[in-house]
Amino acid sequence: MEKKYKILVTNDDGIDSPGIFALASAMSQLGEVVVAAPDRQQSAVGHALTVARPLRVTKVKRNGALFGYAIDGTPSDCVKIALSNLLEEKPDLVVSGINHGQNTAINILYSGTVAAATEGMLAGVPSIAISVASHDTSVPMDAAAEYALIIAGKLLESKLKPNFLLNVNVPAIPKENILGIKVAKHSSSYWKDTYEMRLDPFGRKYYWFAGEYYLESEDDIETDDAALAKGYVTITPVHFDFTKYDVLTQLKHFEV
Amino acid sequence: MEKKYKILVTNDDGIDSPGIFALASAMSQLGEVVVAAPDRQQSAVGHALTVARPLRVTKVKRNGALFGYAIDGTPSDCVKIALSNLLEEKPDLVVSGINHGQNTAINILYSGTVAAATEGMLAGVPSIAISVASHDTSVPMDAAAEYALIIAGKLLESKLKPNFLLNVNVPAIPKENILGIKVAKHSSSYWKDTYEMRLDPFGRKYYWFAGEYYLESEDDIETDDAALAKGYVTITPVHFDFTKYDVLTQLKHFEV
């Protein structure tokens, strides 16, 4: 290896998740890895930040050696504090994952995995979010870890301006059945929200999210959901440019 | 008034915040208002969803009458559960705010106020997020409430396809000094992250977010931050289209 890269590894499933072990192990083949991750499960927290209370940082050991920093905050908090206080210098790469559950389409907005990579991007560091398309935490992570390594290597070599992050999704199928890597836009799949109303042991109502994910553009292999379902590892370059420019001019009559 | 609209009012500062009173009162001039908001302060939670635990919904009275529903979740949760379970029919409008503190530029990503309006948009309802540019909760809300009413009226009349939300920011200055409404793209202002390391009473370290907001394009009146600072109410049409299309083709060599 010509250069020993410095890589920040994080996730949203918490520092004890199998996914982050697999990812940190893969990334260590590219250079020096620092792990900074939530001290517990933080799925669906999106881009939440902790500002109203302080954060605690705890060193976590595995097999007698320092594995990383556990932080009692969100994935975004972890990357922010790692970049500003825990790392001695700016890393060459931020990689978030390996998430249990795909982060395609609108899930990009809710995903703590993607939010962590977003903080890397916003700090000007090439960044990757990687997820495997199964919520089963016993699903093998070897294929995802291998693709994370390939994609991280390519991104580091590409010298592209880091004004985007790579959102990577890996099918939960045996490695030998994966068809390859497909660069794809995100689909317009969406959640249809429902909440189940139940009664607690005291007869009081509570509501539990029971939304269903509706696939769109299922035949359009140029979209993340369709390519993933077909057996491809998908890469979507993601940015957050919120202005809807085509509507700007249509609103001119709002200017009173 | 020709039509009596149905309007869902929410926020991220919590149902007891002065901003949501002012907003609900203004919106009641347009039609029937239902309030569904977090039961406590939820700033900076972004698009976080509550999926791992159930939600409780409590009716809140003010002056002896039903004011709205308090929910022990995030702003996104509140809109989702209101649209799916609490309202009898789809509303004509979702309005979120009035937030204490401006939500310009990248703050759109972290803002619970904007996240709530996003859920309205995703459900196909015209939606508005409105914020006043001061964290001082005693700042008068009358100007913001008045502009919320003007802009809500215009949006309801416009019949534009609701594939965007309106992100409105109001300067914290006396109403008579406001220069008018300016439709503007969001600026590229950003946070420079720092965390203050302190010691607790037991001598243990803790870290507190102490980031600073850096203004960009301060002279470009076509951006939200600049127009707001000059004294305009700004309207930015916001969408979440994450794919960075110009990079898609540059990544073709990633396809192995």
Interface residues (C-beta under 8 A of the other chain):
Chain A: Q41 S43 A44 V45 G46 H47 A48 L49 T50 V51 A52 P54 L55 R56 V57 S76 D77 K80 I81 L83 S84 N85 I106 I108 L109 Y110 A115 T118 L122 A123 I150 I151 K154 S158 L160 N163 F164 L166 N167 G180 I181 K182 V183 K185 H186 Y190 W191 D193 T194 Y195 M197 R198 R204 K205 Y206 Y207 W208 F209 G211 I235 T236 P237 V238 H239 F240 D241 F242 T243 K244 Y245 V247 L248 Q250 L251 K252 H253 F254 E255 V256
Chain B: Q41 S43 A44 V45 G46 H47 A48 L49 T50 V51 A52 P54 L55 R56 V57 S76 D77 K80 I81 L83 S84 N85 I106 I108 L109 Y110 A115 T118 L122 A123 I150 I151 K154 S158 L160 N163 F164 L166 N167 G180 I181 K182 V183 K185 H186 Y190 W191 D193 T194 Y195 M197 R198 R204 K205 Y206 Y207 W208 F209 G211 I235 T236 P237 V238 H239 F240 D241 F242 T243 K244 Y245 V247 L248 Q250 L251 K252 H253 F254 E255 V256
